Amino acid sequence: MHNANIPTHVELPSSRQLVRSTFIALAAAGAILVGVVLPAEYGVDPTGAGEMLDLTEMGRIKMQLAAEPDADRAAACCGARRRSGCRSCDRRSGRACGCPAFGPYYAGSRRRPFG
């Protein structure tokens, strides 16, 4: 890069132009977040654009699939609880505990109980 020309002071953007460009980029990122990412990832559609683009349904399916392992763990835990008398299951939150079915499984961790 020995032959690169250094721009003159007149060619460089002013501080006002940089601040304006920054705010435009933040507004565009916010619009993309609200209009596309939230509906597609989490099934949340505050603007209704996700419904028109069928992104909301995709987000709802993803959230449902993400909740299934926790429900399976809770069901197995409650079954083990009935068999062993364990009282540390939290049925309301659906989180598994240190039941015999899971061994040292702690609530809130994402470690798989069987391997």
Sine and cosine of phi, psi and omega as CSV:
sin_phi,cos_phi,sin_psi,cos_psi,sin_omega,cos_omega
0.00,0.00,0.60,0.80,0.03,-1.00
-0.98,0.20,-0.33,0.94,-0.05,-1.00
-0.98,-0.19,0.23,0.97,0.01,-1.00
-0.97,0.25,0.70,-0.72,0.04,-1.00
-1.00,0.07,0.73,-0.69,0.06,-1.00
-0.99,0.14,0.80,-0.60,-0.03,-1.00
-0.92,0.38,0.49,-0.87,0.03,-1.00
-0.99,0.16,0.19,-0.98,-0.01,-1.00
-0.88,0.47,-0.53,0.85,-0.01,-1.00
-0.94,0.33,-0.53,0.85,-0.04,-1.00
-0.98,0.20,-0.35,0.94,-0.02,-1.00
-0.98,0.21,0.52,-0.85,0.03,-1.00
-0.95,0.32,0.52,-0.85,0.02,-1.00
-0.98,0.20,0.19,-0.98,0.04,-1.00
-0.88,0.47,-0.62,0.78,0.02,-1.00
-0.89,0.46,-0.67,0.74,0.02,-1.00
-0.91,0.41,-0.62,0.78,0.02,-1.00
-0.91,0.41,-0.68,0.74,0.02,-1.00
-0.90,0.43,-0.69,0.73,0.01,-1.00
-0.88,0.48,-0.71,0.70,0.02,-1.00
-0.89,0.45,-0.61,0.79,0.02,-1.00
-0.89,0.45,-0.71,0.71,0.01,-1.00
-0.91,0.41,-0.60,0.80,0.06,-1.00
-0.90,0.43,-0.67,0.74,0.02,-1.00
-0.91,0.42,-0.64,0.77,0.04,-1.00
-0.91,0.42,-0.65,0.76,0.03,-1.00
-0.90,0.43,-0.67,0.74,0.03,-1.00
-0.90,0.43,-0.66,0.75,0.02,-1.00
-0.90,0.43,-0.65,0.76,0.04,-1.00
-0.90,0.44,-0.66,0.76,0.02,-1.00
-0.90,0.43,-0.65,0.76,0.04,-1.00
-0.91,0.41,-0.66,0.76,0.02,-1.00
-0.87,0.49,-0.76,0.64,-0.07,-1.00
-0.96,0.29,-0.61,0.79,-0.10,-1.00
-1.00,0.07,-0.44,0.90,-0.10,-0.99
-0.83,-0.56,-0.79,0.62,-0.15,-0.99
-0.94,0.35,-0.75,0.66,0.00,-1.00
-0.86,0.51,-0.73,0.69,0.04,-1.00
-0.90,0.43,-0.64,0.77,-0.08,-1.00
-0.96,0.26,-0.58,0.81,-0.08,-1.00
-1.00,-0.04,-0.62,0.78,-0.15,-0.99
-0.86,-0.51,-0.06,1.00,-0.01,-1.00
0.96,0.29,0.28,0.96,0.02,-1.00
-0.99,-0.16,0.82,-0.57,-0.08,-1.00
-0.75,-0.66,0.99,0.13,-0.04,-1.00
-0.95,0.32,-0.38,0.93,-0.08,-1.00
-0.97,-0.22,-0.36,0.93,-0.07,-1.00
1.00,-0.01,-0.14,0.99,0.01,-1.00
-0.93,0.37,-0.55,0.83,0.02,-1.00
-0.91,0.42,-0.56,0.83,0.04,-1.00
-0.93,0.38,-0.65,0.76,0.02,-1.00
-0.91,0.41,-0.57,0.82,-0.03,-1.00
-1.00,-0.04,0.09,1.00,-0.04,-1.00
0.86,0.50,0.51,0.86,0.04,-1.00
-1.00,0.05,-0.48,0.88,-0.04,-1.00
-0.90,0.43,-0.67,0.74,0.02,-1.00
-0.88,0.47,-0.65,0.76,0.04,-1.00
-0.88,0.47,-0.67,0.74,0.03,-1.00
-0.90,0.43,-0.64,0.77,0.03,-1.00
-0.91,0.42,-0.65,0.76,0.03,-1.00
-0.90,0.44,-0.68,0.74,0.02,-1.00
-0.89,0.46,-0.66,0.75,0.01,-1.00
-0.93,0.37,-0.60,0.80,0.04,-1.00
-0.91,0.42,-0.70,0.72,0.02,-1.00
-0.91,0.42,-0.55,0.83,0.02,-1.00
-0.94,0.34,-0.49,0.87,-0.03,-1.00
-0.99,0.14,-0.33,0.94,-0.06,-1.00
-0.89,0.46,-0.69,0.73,0.02,-1.00
-0.88,0.48,-0.61,0.79,0.03,-1.00
-0.91,0.42,-0.64,0.77,0.03,-1.00
-0.92,0.40,-0.63,0.77,0.04,-1.00
-0.90,0.44,-0.67,0.74,0.03,-1.00
-0.89,0.46,-0.69,0.72,-0.01,-1.00
-0.90,0.44,-0.65,0.76,0.01,-1.00
-0.90,0.43,-0.69,0.73,0.02,-1.00
-0.92,0.39,-0.61,0.79,0.00,-1.00
-0.91,0.42,-0.71,0.70,-0.01,-1.00
-0.92,0.39,-0.55,0.84,0.09,-1.00
-0.91,0.41,-0.67,0.75,0.04,-1.00
-0.92,0.38,-0.55,0.83,0.01,-1.00
-0.90,0.44,-0.66,0.75,0.01,-1.00
-0.91,0.42,-0.62,0.79,-0.03,-1.00
-0.96,0.29,-0.60,0.80,-0.15,-0.99
-0.96,-0.30,-0.18,0.98,-0.02,-1.00
1.00,0.09,0.24,0.97,0.02,-1.00
-0.90,0.43,0.72,-0.70,-0.02,-1.00
-0.91,-0.42,0.20,0.98,-0.10,-0.99
-0.99,-0.13,0.11,0.99,0.06,-1.00
-0.96,0.28,0.58,-0.81,0.09,-1.00
-0.93,-0.36,1.00,-0.09,-0.07,-1.00
-0.91,0.40,-0.54,0.84,-0.07,-1.00
-0.91,0.41,-0.67,0.74,-0.03,-1.00
-1.00,0.07,-0.28,0.96,-0.01,-1.00
0.97,0.26,0.26,0.96,-0.02,-1.00
-1.00,-0.06,0.66,-0.75,0.04,-1.00
-0.99,0.16,0.19,-0.98,-0.10,-1.00
-0.71,-0.71,-0.55,-0.83,0.03,-1.00
-1.00,-0.06,0.61,0.79,0.01,-1.00
-0.91,0.41,0.35,-0.94,0.04,-1.00
-0.85,0.52,-0.45,0.89,0.00,-1.00
-0.93,0.36,-0.35,0.94,-0.10,-1.00
-0.88,-0.47,-0.27,0.96,-0.06,-1.00
0.93,0.37,-0.65,-0.76,-0.04,-1.00
-0.98,0.18,0.93,0.37,0.02,-1.00
-0.96,-0.27,0.82,-0.57,-0.07,-1.00
-0.97,-0.25,0.64,-0.76,-0.03,-1.00
-0.85,0.52,0.72,-0.70,0.07,-1.00
1.00,-0.08,-0.29,0.96,-0.01,-1.00
-0.99,0.16,0.35,-0.94,-0.02,-1.00
-0.97,-0.24,0.20,0.98,0.02,-1.00
-0.95,0.32,0.67,-0.74,-0.02,-1.00
-0.98,0.21,0.71,-0.71,-0.09,-1.00
-0.94,0.34,-0.49,0.87,-0.06,-1.00
-0.91,-0.42,0.84,0.54,0.09,-1.00
0.96,-0.28,0.00,0.00,0.00,0.00
